[in-house]
Amino acid sequence: MPIYNCHMHIFTIEHVPNQFLPLRITRLMRNPFLRLPLRFLLANMNPFSNRDLFHRYSNFVRVSYKKSQKDVFKLVRSYYPLDTKFIVLPMDMEFMGAGKVEKDIYEQHKELAELRDQYPEQIIPFAAIDPRRNDVVKMLAALVEKDRFKGVKLYPPLGYRLDNEKLYEVYEYSQRNNIPIMVHCSRGGIKHKDISTNLANSYADPDNCKRILKEFPNLRFCLGHFGGDKEWKKYLNDPWDESSPDESKSWLSKILDLMKSGNYPNLYADISYTIFSFEKNSKLLKVLLEDPKVRSQVLFGSDFYMVEQEKFQERRLSIELRAVIGEKFFKEIAEINPKKYLGTSSSP
Ligand SMILES: [Zn+2]
């Protein structure tokens, strides 16, 4: 049986706004002799600045500069068994206040559809949806009905809330058409240029999904990154008491509460990005998966290529994860649950 990597990216520098990377870095990157040392520098930037973001920059330089989506896909594919299936998540970054994109989202989706036609058994394309785009529901319908896209990707820190009116139309369409939603759920990372980090983080708070899940009980909804590495750290290090207000709770414990409540059977969380802090988080994951309710709602994903480190690449990640959590749990999060999430199996 093939495994599923439920969260990965293959978009390239052509799809990100021209001010997404600091201009100076973009310019320096054009010089092939500087690219390598620059990569090293970015990857090892001091922790006082936004390390997470620099890490992403350095991966952009390394993986996607002068490459096509196909090149990037071929790289990630080479780390996995040949029959592995990948949920590919495009990004619509035109409204994040960081300038123009060389190739717009229509072109990014078109390239992805063409690539899926070359790898029909491997690529499961999702549509990047931004409620600020005109006719976004129409765009989604065309992608689903004509181009056979299988899900929706949302990234609220780019500057919108999950209860955005337009998104309600997207949820309604998705529920009606058996289309799952993937939403970014971690602190830090990419955000709209003009909003504060706090505000961007509040857009990604797992609590925001409660109302949506109540109103759309058949909509399948995945919280990407399971709250994120920082919140897993908080879960391990900071005490909280059950009766205290929600603010003191880590996002991880918020998500676990939602899962264990039994009220949100269509809620999922993927371990992408977060699991790359492997030493700490793989053991915690193993313990969390002992709970059958939690175990039935977790998806395997990697966030390739946002996190890839040369010393800890995708192949090593998926193999070591299998070893730590065991074959039985791995099968659940990488085979059984992804099919439920995608709506291709109805097994409980
Ligand atoms: Zn991602």
Residues whose N, C-alpha, C, O or C-beta is under 5 A from the ligand:
A	BS01	ZN	D303
